[in-house]
């Protein structure tokens, strides 16, 4: 039996995908902020990739200075609200909270962060603005966490900024890729609107850049180009039957889910292939969409999964079952997916080997491949002199984000290979400073 | 089972917990409810010529998420006709003959005092409490703390009361005075049977920073009020001790001020109180708190082997000495129990910035280390540490030597001049002033700000 009935209305969808980190009210924020010890040289700050001064903003909330708290957060991280909601805080700031060592519940830093930021977003209070115009301009390709963060920082430094985005909305995976129970579209876009109103960068949606000609135009028009292009489509597995109807990539599945909500149709029995966080999301989401059975199939052992433990727990909590040491060989069925033929595996000295004769077919009517996203190597090859490493990641200076083509700078997934929103936001701030240093020479 | 009952200057009560004269004792209804819940006595809300009150009347001090660690009021004495109060006193006494009902009184002329004392006696009150403490509203009319601050007038009024009183008279003292023992002595001279303290402390509880007026706000304005609640306990304890230790006062003391739990009550009793009065806690949590108070007191007495309250009234007094009589050879040193430490480093920053730079940090661990030779045993680190018993203050002297400041003065070894070496200050290690500059900027600046400001992650070790 499914844990969730198939949502048929927006309200039912919202119930099935209830926020994991719901908004705090003032009383809860007061109680939670009161627990903070205000550690010296606080471990939570160090654990935050964007280095938010967490004890400071918690103290500001506690003393009733919510606006100041939001300023503290945004000074370090333009995706303040998004990060409060979607960050894996369990392994970052909250995981570093000293209370953990006392077996006491860590401070709910993420929720406090969103408490302060949503308040200032709702009020529309002006905290920041563009710096004095310096006469230079930067093109930002990609309106994801990296691109938007870079745009904000560059505006603060006085640059004209044009952001080009292939999709129709900003924030990248925050609105197209994160599980809906982590953040809603409305929250995400409200923060984007807030930032744009503060900093005044220009956005160009439905404007993919994918030819050498378009790049030449940008190179001629702008003083520097920031690449916040993220990753591409789900990697093909190269299996027979992969093109059958109802065999989809997790990234594509989630993007559609985020935009279509309950209008998306999920199979009755879903098999998710993969062991990373995206696989956990896709499995959880299938269950919350009313799938009767959701199997998470991973080719290695449970302990070897890349997903955070709490993400797997979350999936298990909504009825997902894990099947380990199985590798898919073929998607079976006629036009539609009818099952996956697996072979059992074992891991010996870190290497996965298939166990001969152990093949079996697990029937299903939908397959979601969460087996990683492709790098945008074809696009990157259009930029002269730009190097990528063996894994397809952009090569760039660790302190400035400058690529091997000096006019191009990079941050986010395309550079780091795929990480959290917070990593992209932090890197982009650094890279914007790198652009500024380069153009100020 | 220990016996919680008391006989306070002739006023008998099944336990030492009385409700103080205040809003919770405004009516017979409230007092009957309190006695039903387990309170031993009640001091009736002060009676006199009925007053007219304002709205609002109370203000609170919150600490973080904790409400009413301090509380103040600008309410006056009873606004009810005397006859109503007296009728209800009679009713309560009839229903609860073994509970203490004390009439708190505040009037002006000798005749008024005589009349109100006689009428209260006739109503069946077990005793009187003369309100010489109220620090707002009434004092401007020459009553309340205006009396408590003038020992001669206080004594005169006590004498008036004693002329007609046939029941024990308690004088309630105001803390708004430099030496609490002076009005206490005046009460004694006037013939009072007991004293109670403290009344509220004159206060402004807070300011509305949006409307620029003190709390509680009355039509955009405010006034000074009377401060009470948990925050005033230390002030009350010290004044109770002062009266209890004074050789010429020698009166039973009803302790008032910041009593919310059995532990607070025990502290008052150990410093000389033989009944305790409670107001704010009952206003905050209702009469139900009495269950915790009596059960806690009972358990404490069982654990300590005390049979009656009188087994420990004033038991801490011999250990409260003037500073000059404390043993300067006694020495404790902080000890961080690493296995309990959670690495918040509050002890480090407290000692570094607020005390004696006797704690250091080491690489690769968040557990701070005590620099024993710098530790003066001040307790600060153990007070800020959020983990129970993680930092202990352990005795390090031999326990065989005893030397007080008084003895040093008498022996002529106390420092007397500005640069006197006998103070030993030169031997206390302090860092060079300039060593402070930039020392911890890399730790106090938020994360990435370190990099943006062009600073390295950590300064090179000197």
Interface residues (C-beta under 8 A of the other chain):
Chain A: X30 X31 X33 X34 X37 X38 X39 X40 X41 X43 X45 X46 X48 X50 X51 X52 X53 X56 X62 X72 X75 X76 X98 X99 X101 X102 X426 X429 X430 X433
Chain B: X64 X65 X66 X342 X343 X344 X345 X346 X348 X349 X366 X386 X387 X440 X443 X444 X446 X447 X448 X449 X450 X451 X452
